[in-house]
Amino acid sequence: MYAIVEIAGQQFKVAKDQRIFVHRLSGNEGDKVEFDNVLLIDNGGKINVGAPAVSGALIKAQIERHVQGDKVIVFKKKRRKGYQKSNGHRQKFTEITISDILESGAKKAAAPKKEAAPKAETKKETAPKKEATKKDAAPKAATKKAKASDADNKNEE
């Protein structure tokens, strides 16, 4: 019996008592973890494929230890330019042991949330737009004329 499960954004083919390294999981060594995003289960030739996940399927595992992967050196260089840059990286992993594969042992979904009472629609009161009156337009025109006359006075001097 094996299953394909998505753990920390990656897909793994797992079987019972198998040890795998996955991206760092939160939790302490010895903690038990469960994964419910099971994509496929093969039980002795009987294949159950999810769309996208098998409903009710569950993978139980135990965190063995947290480790770091091998060091990867990144070296950048541009020839004849005097540019060199070196950088290193060590990925953090968690080693887990698959303890059980259950086809229909997942926890029931949480009770559906209560729907909120529909809100009464409130109409926003909008004030009527002010239309431009002759009084508002007159000062603007006067200021333009005053600016124009000031410019003419400066040019005369």
Secondary structure as GFF3:
##gff-version 3
##sequence-region A 1 157
A	DSSP	beta_strand	2	7	.	.	.	ID=ss1
A	DSSP	beta_strand	10	15	.	.	.	ID=ss2
A	DSSP	beta_strand	19	23	.	.	.	ID=ss3
A	DSSP	beta_strand	32	35	.	.	.	ID=ss4
A	DSSP	beta_strand	38	43	.	.	.	ID=ss5
A	DSSP	beta_strand	46	49	.	.	.	ID=ss6
A	DSSP	beta_strand	58	78	.	.	.	ID=ss7
A	DSSP	beta_strand	83	102	.	.	.	ID=ss8
A	DSSP	alpha_helix	134	156	.	.	.	ID=ss9
###
